[in-house]
């Protein structure tokens, strides 16, 4: 079992966190595609050097907000 800071992280919580992160990334990619209306320009936009940082910031903000709203609470 995975431990962070001496605390055991249940499998269900890990599945929720990874699943949410995947859905957020898919949503961001679809939003970019809808905004630019062209697959080629969307792929060029996704290849920008700062795009992983932008995606990481969005994932961090969403993950923290979901955590503090008790989505990943022990009541699962």
Secondary structure per residue as TSV (DSSP state, phi and psi in degrees):
chain	resnum	aa	ss	phi	psi
A	1	X	-	360.0	140.1
A	2	X	E	-71.8	136.0
A	3	X	E	-121.7	135.5
A	4	X	E	-127.9	116.4
A	5	X	T	62.6	31.9
A	6	X	T	83.6	-4.1
A	7	X	E	-99.1	133.0
A	8	X	E	-79.1	134.4
A	9	X	E	-103.0	116.4
A	10	X	-	-65.0	156.3
A	11	X	H	-62.3	-39.8
A	12	X	H	-61.8	-38.0
A	13	X	H	-67.6	-41.3
A	14	X	H	-63.2	-40.4
A	15	X	H	-64.1	-41.6
A	16	X	H	-62.7	-45.0
A	17	X	H	-64.3	-46.5
A	18	X	H	-67.1	-41.8
A	19	X	H	-63.1	-43.4
A	20	X	H	-63.6	-41.4
A	21	X	H	-62.7	-42.3
A	22	X	H	-63.8	-43.1
A	23	X	H	-66.1	-36.0
A	24	X	H	-66.4	-43.3
A	25	X	H	-64.3	-42.2
A	26	X	H	-62.6	-42.3
A	27	X	H	-63.1	-40.7
A	28	X	H	-63.7	-42.7
A	29	X	H	-64.6	-41.4
A	30	X	H	-66.7	-36.9
A	31	X	H	-64.9	-40.0
A	32	X	H	-64.7	-42.5
A	33	X	H	-63.8	-41.6
A	34	X	H	-67.0	-34.7
A	35	X	H	-71.0	-40.2
A	36	X	H	-93.0	-14.4
A	37	X	-	60.2	14.9
A	38	X	-	-152.2	129.5
A	39	X	H	-64.3	-40.2
A	40	X	H	-64.8	-45.0
A	41	X	H	-70.4	-31.3
A	42	X	H	-66.7	-41.6
A	43	X	H	-66.5	-38.8
A	44	X	H	-63.2	-39.3
A	45	X	H	-65.8	-39.2
A	46	X	H	-69.8	-19.9
A	47	X	T	-86.2	0.9
A	48	X	S	-59.7	146.5
A	49	X	T	-64.1	-27.6
A	50	X	T	-94.0	4.7
A	51	X	H	-64.4	-41.2
A	52	X	H	-60.8	-35.5
A	53	X	H	-65.9	-42.7
A	54	X	H	-62.3	-47.0
A	55	X	H	-62.7	-40.6
A	56	X	H	-62.4	-40.0
A	57	X	H	-65.6	-40.1
A	58	X	H	-66.2	-43.3
A	59	X	H	-63.0	-41.4
A	60	X	H	-63.9	-46.3
A	61	X	H	-62.8	-44.0
A	62	X	H	-67.9	-41.3
A	63	X	H	-63.4	-42.5
A	64	X	H	-65.9	-41.9
A	65	X	H	-66.7	-38.5
A	66	X	H	-67.3	-37.6
A	67	X	H	-64.7	-46.8
A	68	X	H	-74.1	-14.0
A	69	X	T	-95.0	16.8
A	70	X	T	60.8	32.9
A	71	X	T	-68.3	-37.1
A	72	X	T	-97.7	28.2
A	73	X	-	-68.6	172.2
A	74	X	T	-79.3	0.8
A	75	X	T	-80.7	10.6
A	76	X	-	-78.5	360.0
